Amino acid sequence: MFRFEHIEHLYAFAAIPVLILFFTLMWYARKRVIGRLGDDLLVQQLMPDWSRYKHGLKFALVMIALALLIVAWANPQFGSKREKVKRKSVDIFVALDISRSMEAEDLRPSRMDRAKQFAMKLVEELKGERIGLIIFAGNAYLQTPLTTDYSAVLMFLRSANPNLAPTQGTAIGEAIDLAERSFEENNKHHKVMVVISDGENHDEESIQRATEAHDNGLLIFSVGVGTSEGGFIPVVENGRSEFKRDASGNPVRSRIDEDMLQQLATAGDGAYFNLAQSDQIADVIRERIDGMEKREFEQRSFSEFESYFQYFIGVALFLLLLEFVISFRKNKWWGNKDLFAKN
């Protein structure tokens, strides 16, 4: 298994395009200054030993060395020892509503942003459990199966948006069905689902499906996103920011359906929370899950990793040394010929 021990250090790569841009600007500025001395051929005769191509070569060597040092800083590693580990956990699916109504701004900056922030906080709180992610609108989609790779779950949460759903709606019942199919068949009493939604435009079978799923051992929590006053749904039409309108041309106001979400949680023997009313929801859900019986499972994982940063540092130092010994002049061993000149 390959990994970077400090993957956040790779953000330093952003400096390389800036340096390239700076070098390019300085190169053209230098050419303009030299051009003021006279004709290009005349200037070349005044500087017979100057190589026009070695500046670019030396800069390229420095940039390659810098890239290698950044990789070394992040410390690339390969797993060298894999072993079986027994763990106990509860299997949890987070179901996130990505319908257009979640873009309403009655919760700032928007329902969608607040829902994603909460979902990411919940994942952080539930580390140690196996977590999966389902997104839904008119249909439900499995984004990540049950896993302990929390960085993958967080990555998909950050990228979730209404454009991922080709059909609109709030198919909570289908999300429950998908979660049921995604749990292992022999797991009957260690299953949890957290539905994060505004509850609007729900399918009528959601409550019935929640009841049936609970009979199969699934505990369902619901987290409402939105306010009773509601908010308009922003859309972009012809390059302009507008609000979604109905057939009569009036702006559509989206309101949270708390009654449905409460019924959903009751049917799943969980609890309902309003995201706008508490900052402790993730803590409460974690405490409830901590009180559940844990299910033992076996996981194969790498316990030891070998670091390879030293190879990248070695090559980088060689390139920097090479850049140092290359002069800006033409190679004296080739006389008047420039090794880097075009034929």
VEXDREN-2710 file (C-alpha; in Angstrom, 1 decimal):
% VEXDREN-2710
k/r/px/py/pz
1/MET/0.0/0.0/0.0
2/PHE/1.4/3.4/-1.0
3/ARG/0.7/6.5/1.0
4/PHE/2.2/9.9/1.9
5/GLU/2.7/10.3/5.6
6/HIS/2.2/14.0/5.4
7/ILE/0.0/14.5/2.3
8/GLU/-0.9/18.0/3.3
9/HIS/2.7/19.1/2.4
10/LEU/1.9/18.4/-1.3
11/TYR/0.1/21.7/-1.3
12/ALA/3.6/23.2/-1.7
13/PHE/3.4/22.2/-5.4
14/ALA/1.2/25.4/-5.8
15/ALA/4.4/27.4/-5.5
16/ILE/5.9/25.9/-8.7
17/PRO/3.6/27.5/-11.2
18/VAL/4.1/30.9/-9.4
19/LEU/7.8/30.5/-9.8
20/ILE/7.5/29.6/-13.4
21/LEU/5.4/32.6/-14.1
22/PHE/7.9/34.8/-12.2
23/PHE/10.8/33.4/-14.2
24/THR/8.9/33.9/-17.5
25/LEU/8.1/37.6/-16.7
26/MET/11.7/38.2/-15.7
27/TRP/13.0/36.6/-18.9
28/TYR/10.9/38.8/-21.1
29/ALA/11.8/41.9/-19.0
30/ARG/15.5/41.0/-19.5
31/LYS/15.1/40.6/-23.2
32/ARG/13.5/44.0/-23.4
33/VAL/16.4/45.6/-21.5
34/ILE/19.0/43.8/-23.8
35/GLY/16.9/44.9/-26.9
36/ARG/17.5/48.5/-26.0
37/LEU/21.2/48.0/-26.6
38/GLY/20.7/47.5/-30.3
39/ASP/20.0/44.9/-33.0
40/ASP/19.8/41.3/-31.8
41/LEU/22.8/40.2/-34.0
42/LEU/24.9/43.1/-32.8
43/VAL/24.2/42.2/-29.1
44/GLN/25.2/38.6/-29.8
45/GLN/28.5/39.8/-31.1
46/LEU/29.0/41.9/-28.0
47/MET/28.4/38.8/-25.8
48/PRO/30.0/36.0/-27.7
49/ASP/30.3/33.7/-24.7
50/TRP/26.7/34.1/-23.5
51/SER/24.4/31.0/-24.0
52/ARG/20.8/31.9/-24.4
53/TYR/19.6/28.4/-23.5
54/LYS/21.4/27.7/-20.3
55/HIS/19.2/30.0/-18.2
56/GLY/16.2/27.9/-19.0
57/LEU/18.1/24.7/-18.4
58/LYS/19.3/25.8/-15.0
59/PHE/15.9/27.0/-14.0
60/ALA/14.3/23.7/-15.1
61/LEU/16.8/21.8/-12.9
62/VAL/15.9/23.9/-9.9
63/MET/12.2/23.4/-10.5
64/ILE/12.6/19.6/-10.8
65/ALA/14.7/19.5/-7.6
66/LEU/12.1/21.6/-5.8
67/ALA/9.3/19.2/-6.9
68/LEU/11.4/16.2/-5.6
69/LEU/12.0/18.0/-2.3
70/ILE/8.3/18.6/-1.9
71/VAL/7.6/14.9/-2.5
72/ALA/10.3/14.0/0.1
73/TRP/8.8/16.5/2.6
74/ALA/5.4/14.6/2.3
75/ASN/7.4/11.3/2.9
76/PRO/6.2/8.7/0.4
77/GLN/5.8/5.3/2.1
78/PHE/5.0/1.7/1.1
79/GLY/3.4/-0.8/3.5
80/SER/5.9/-3.5/4.4
81/LYS/4.0/-5.6/6.9
82/ARG/0.3/-6.6/6.6
83/GLU/-1.5/-8.3/9.4
84/LYS/-5.0/-9.2/10.5
85/VAL/-6.6/-7.1/13.2
86/LYS/-9.8/-7.8/15.1
87/ARG/-12.0/-4.8/15.8
88/LYS/-15.4/-4.1/17.2
89/SER/-17.7/-1.5/15.7
90/VAL/-21.2/-0.5/14.6
91/ASP/-21.9/-0.2/10.9
92/ILE/-23.2/3.3/10.1
93/PHE/-24.5/4.8/6.9
94/VAL/-24.7/8.6/6.5
95/ALA/-27.4/9.5/4.0
96/LEU/-27.1/13.0/2.7
97/ASP/-29.9/14.8/0.8
98/ILE/-28.4/16.6/-2.3
99/SER/-31.7/17.7/-3.8
100/ARG/-32.0/21.3/-5.2
101/SER/-34.1/22.4/-2.2
102/MET/-30.9/21.9/-0.1
103/GLU/-29.5/24.9/-1.8
104/ALA/-32.0/27.2/0.0
105/GLU/-30.3/29.8/2.2
106/ASP/-32.5/29.9/5.2
107/LEU/-29.5/28.4/7.0
108/ARG/-26.3/30.3/6.2
109/PRO/-24.4/29.9/4.0
110/SER/-26.9/27.3/2.7
111/ARG/-28.6/24.1/3.8
112/MET/-26.2/22.0/1.7
113/ASP/-23.1/23.6/3.2
114/ARG/-24.4/23.3/6.8
115/ALA/-25.4/19.7/6.2
116/LYS/-22.0/18.8/4.8
117/GLN/-20.3/20.5/7.7
118/PHE/-22.4/18.5/10.1
119/ALA/-21.8/15.2/8.3
120/MET/-18.0/15.8/8.3
121/LYS/-18.1/16.5/12.0
122/LEU/-20.2/13.4/12.6
123/VAL/-17.6/11.2/10.7
124/GLU/-14.9/12.7/12.9
125/GLU/-16.9/11.9/16.0
126/LEU/-17.6/8.3/14.9
127/LYS/-14.0/7.3/14.0
128/GLY/-13.6/3.7/15.1
129/GLU/-16.8/2.6/13.6
130/ARG/-17.3/1.5/10.0
131/ILE/-18.9/4.3/8.0
132/GLY/-20.5/4.5/4.6
133/LEU/-22.0/7.3/2.6
134/ILE/-25.2/7.5/0.5
135/ILE/-26.3/10.5/-1.4
136/PHE/-29.9/10.9/-2.6
137/ALA/-32.3/13.1/-4.4
138/GLY/-34.7/11.5/-6.9
139/ASN/-32.7/8.4/-6.6
140/ALA/-30.1/7.1/-4.0
141/TYR/-26.5/6.4/-4.8
142/LEU/-23.8/4.6/-2.9
143/GLN/-20.8/6.8/-2.7
144/THR/-18.6/4.8/-0.3
145/PRO/-19.3/1.3/1.1
146/LEU/-18.8/0.6/4.8
147/THR/-15.1/1.4/5.5
148/THR/-12.6/2.7/8.1
149/ASP/-11.0/4.9/5.4
150/TYR/-12.5/8.1/6.8
151/SER/-10.5/10.3/4.5
152/ALA/-12.3/8.8/1.5
153/VAL/-15.7/9.4/3.2
154/LEU/-14.7/13.0/4.0
155/MET/-13.5/13.6/0.4
156/PHE/-16.8/12.4/-1.1
157/LEU/-18.7/14.6/1.4
158/ARG/-16.8/17.7/0.4
159/SER/-17.6/17.1/-3.3
160/ALA/-21.3/16.3/-2.8
161/ASN/-23.6/18.7/-4.6
162/PRO/-27.0/18.7/-6.5
163/ASN/-25.3/18.3/-9.8
164/LEU/-24.5/14.7/-8.9
165/ALA/-28.2/13.7/-9.0
166/PRO/-29.7/13.5/-12.5
167/THR/-33.2/13.4/-11.1
168/GLN/-34.6/15.6/-8.4
169/GLY/-36.8/14.7/-5.4
170/THR/-36.2/13.3/-1.9
171/ALA/-36.1/9.5/-2.1
172/ILE/-35.5/8.7/1.5
173/GLY/-37.2/5.3/1.1
174/GLU/-34.8/4.4/-1.7
175/ALA/-31.8/5.5/0.4
176/ILE/-33.0/3.1/3.2
177/ASP/-33.4/0.3/0.7
178/LEU/-29.9/0.9/-0.6
179/ALA/-28.4/0.9/2.9
180/GLU/-30.2/-2.3/3.7
181/ARG/-28.7/-4.0/0.7
182/SER/-25.2/-2.6/1.5
183/PHE/-25.1/-4.0/5.1
184/GLU/-23.6/-7.5/5.4
185/GLU/-26.3/-10.1/5.5
186/ASN/-25.2/-11.6/8.8
187/ASN/-25.4/-8.2/10.5
188/LYS/-28.8/-8.0/12.2
189/HIS/-28.3/-5.8/15.3
190/HIS/-25.4/-3.5/14.8
191/LYS/-26.7/-1.2/12.0
192/VAL/-27.3/2.6/12.1
193/MET/-28.4/5.1/9.5
194/VAL/-28.3/8.9/9.9
195/VAL/-30.5/10.7/7.4
196/ILE/-29.6/14.4/6.8
197/SER/-32.4/16.1/4.8
198/ASP/-34.9/18.9/4.7
199/GLY/-37.6/16.2/4.2
200/GLU/-39.3/18.1/1.4
201/ASN/-41.0/16.2/-1.4
202/HIS/-40.5/12.9/0.3
203/ASP/-41.9/9.7/-1.1
204/GLU/-44.9/8.3/0.9
205/GLU/-43.3/4.9/1.5
206/SER/-40.4/6.3/3.5
207/ILE/-42.1/5.8/6.9
208/GLN/-43.1/2.3/6.0
209/ARG/-39.7/1.4/4.8
210/ALA/-38.2/2.8/8.0
211/THR/-40.4/0.6/10.1
212/GLU/-39.5/-2.5/8.0
213/ALA/-35.8/-1.7/8.2
214/HIS/-36.0/-1.3/12.0
215/ASP/-37.7/-4.7/12.2
216/ASN/-34.5/-6.0/10.5
217/GLY/-32.3/-4.3/13.1
218/LEU/-31.6/-0.9/11.7
219/LEU/-31.6/2.2/14.0
220/ILE/-32.5/5.4/12.1
221/PHE/-31.7/9.0/13.2
222/SER/-32.9/11.9/11.2
223/VAL/-31.4/15.4/11.1
224/GLY/-33.5/18.2/9.7
225/VAL/-31.9/20.9/7.7
226/GLY/-33.8/24.2/7.3
227/THR/-36.3/26.4/9.0
228/SER/-40.1/26.5/9.3
229/GLU/-40.0/30.0/7.6
230/GLY/-38.1/28.4/4.7
231/GLY/-36.1/30.1/2.0
232/PHE/-36.0/30.6/-1.8
233/ILE/-33.9/28.2/-3.9
234/PRO/-31.2/30.0/-5.9
235/VAL/-30.6/29.0/-9.5
236/VAL/-28.6/30.3/-12.4
237/GLU/-30.4/31.1/-15.6
238/ASN/-28.8/32.7/-18.7
239/GLY/-25.8/33.6/-16.6
240/ARG/-27.8/35.4/-13.9
241/SER/-28.6/34.4/-10.4
242/GLU/-32.3/33.9/-9.9
243/PHE/-34.7/32.0/-7.6
244/LYS/-36.6/28.9/-8.7
245/ARG/-40.1/29.7/-9.7
246/ASP/-43.3/27.8/-10.1
247/ALA/-45.6/27.6/-13.1
248/SER/-47.1/30.9/-12.2
249/GLY/-43.8/32.6/-12.1
250/ASN/-43.7/33.0/-8.3
251/PRO/-40.5/32.2/-6.4
252/VAL/-40.7/28.8/-4.7
253/ARG/-40.2/28.9/-0.9
254/SER/-38.8/25.6/0.5
255/ARG/-39.7/24.7/4.0
256/ILE/-38.4/21.9/6.2
257/ASP/-40.8/19.0/6.7
258/GLU/-40.2/18.3/10.4
259/ASP/-43.3/16.1/10.9
260/MET/-42.1/13.6/8.3
261/LEU/-38.5/13.6/9.7
262/GLN/-39.8/13.0/13.2
263/GLN/-42.0/10.2/12.0
264/LEU/-39.0/8.7/10.2
265/ALA/-36.9/8.7/13.4
266/THR/-39.8/7.3/15.5
267/ALA/-40.3/4.5/13.0
268/GLY/-36.6/3.7/13.1
269/ASP/-36.5/3.9/16.9
270/GLY/-33.9/6.6/16.8
271/ALA/-34.2/10.3/17.4
272/TYR/-34.9/13.5/15.4
273/PHE/-32.7/16.6/15.6
274/ASN/-33.0/20.0/14.0
275/LEU/-29.6/21.2/12.8
276/ALA/-30.4/24.9/13.4
277/GLN/-31.2/24.3/17.1
278/SER/-28.2/22.5/18.5
279/ASP/-24.4/22.2/18.0
280/GLN/-24.3/19.0/20.1
281/ILE/-26.1/16.6/17.7
282/ALA/-23.0/14.7/16.7
283/ASP/-22.1/14.2/20.4
284/VAL/-25.6/12.9/21.2
285/ILE/-25.6/10.4/18.3
286/ARG/-22.1/9.2/19.3
287/GLU/-23.2/8.6/22.9
288/ARG/-26.2/6.6/21.7
289/ILE/-24.1/4.5/19.3
290/ASP/-21.4/4.0/22.1
291/GLY/-24.1/2.4/24.1
292/MET/-24.9/-0.2/21.4
293/GLU/-23.4/-3.7/21.3
294/LYS/-20.4/-3.7/19.1
295/ARG/-19.9/-6.3/16.3
296/GLU/-16.5/-7.9/15.9
297/PHE/-14.9/-8.0/12.4
298/GLU/-11.5/-8.9/11.0
299/GLN/-9.6/-6.3/9.1
300/ARG/-6.3/-6.7/7.2
301/SER/-4.2/-3.6/7.4
302/PHE/-0.6/-2.5/7.1
303/SER/1.1/-2.1/10.5
304/GLU/4.5/-1.0/9.3
305/PHE/5.6/1.4/6.5
306/GLU/8.9/2.0/4.9
307/SER/9.9/5.6/4.1
308/TYR/11.5/6.5/0.8
309/PHE/12.0/10.3/1.2
310/GLN/15.8/9.9/1.1
311/TYR/15.9/8.8/-2.5
312/PHE/14.0/12.0/-3.6
313/ILE/16.3/14.2/-1.5
314/GLY/19.4/12.4/-3.1
315/VAL/18.2/13.0/-6.7
316/ALA/17.2/16.6/-5.8
317/LEU/20.7/17.4/-4.3
318/PHE/22.3/15.9/-7.4
319/LEU/20.2/18.1/-9.7
320/LEU/21.1/21.2/-7.6
321/LEU/24.8/20.4/-7.8
322/LEU/24.5/19.9/-11.5
323/GLU/22.7/23.3/-11.8
324/PHE/25.5/24.9/-9.7
325/VAL/28.4/23.6/-12.0
326/ILE/26.6/24.6/-15.2
327/SER/27.7/28.1/-16.1
328/PHE/25.8/30.7/-18.1
329/ARG/28.6/30.8/-20.7
330/LYS/29.0/28.6/-23.7
331/ASN/30.9/25.4/-23.2
332/LYS/34.6/26.2/-23.8
333/TRP/35.4/22.7/-25.0
334/TRP/33.2/23.2/-28.0
335/GLY/34.8/26.5/-29.0
336/ASN/32.3/28.8/-30.7
337/LYS/29.6/26.1/-30.7
338/ASP/26.8/26.2/-28.2
339/LEU/26.0/22.8/-27.0
340/PHE/22.4/23.9/-26.3
341/ALA/22.0/26.0/-29.5
342/LYS/19.5/24.9/-32.2
343/ASN/21.0/23.8/-35.5
END
